[in-house]
Amino acid sequence: MGAMVRRANTIIGSSDFTALYDKGYHTGTEFDYAHKQGFEVMAA
């Protein structure tokens, strides 16, 4: 998840987006990284 939000940020040029992930495809550390970088993340 962390690598994907970094790549999306590079492509879009902004952290102004919401990343949606399937449950089980993330860890608490990755959510922490995304939060600290200013990404909005939702898990379904």
C-alpha positions as CSV (number, residue, x, y, z in Angstrom):
1,M,0.0,0.0,0.0
2,G,2.7,2.5,0.9
3,A,4.5,2.1,-2.5
4,M,1.2,2.5,-4.3
5,V,0.3,5.8,-2.6
6,R,3.8,7.1,-3.2
7,R,3.5,6.2,-6.9
8,A,0.0,7.7,-7.2
9,N,1.3,10.9,-5.6
10,T,4.1,11.1,-8.1
11,I,1.7,10.5,-11.1
12,I,-1.0,12.9,-9.8
13,G,1.5,15.4,-8.4
14,S,-0.5,15.8,-5.2
15,S,-1.6,13.9,-2.1
16,D,-5.1,15.3,-2.6
17,F,-6.8,12.0,-3.3
18,T,-8.4,9.1,-1.4
19,A,-6.9,5.6,-1.8
20,L,-9.4,2.7,-1.4
21,Y,-8.1,-0.7,-0.5
22,D,-9.6,-4.2,0.0
23,K,-9.3,-5.3,3.6
24,G,-6.4,-7.6,4.2
25,Y,-4.2,-5.7,1.7
26,H,-2.6,-3.4,4.2
27,T,-0.8,-3.2,7.5
28,G,-1.0,-0.8,10.4
29,T,2.5,0.5,9.5
30,E,1.3,1.3,5.9
31,F,-1.7,3.2,7.3
32,D,0.6,5.1,9.6
33,Y,2.9,6.0,6.6
34,A,-0.1,7.2,4.5
35,H,-1.5,9.3,7.4
36,K,1.9,10.9,8.1
37,Q,2.2,11.8,4.3
38,G,-1.3,13.4,4.3
39,F,-3.1,10.7,2.2
40,E,-6.7,9.8,2.9
41,V,-7.1,6.0,2.9
42,M,-10.2,3.9,3.2
43,A,-10.4,0.1,3.5
44,A,-13.4,-1.9,2.4
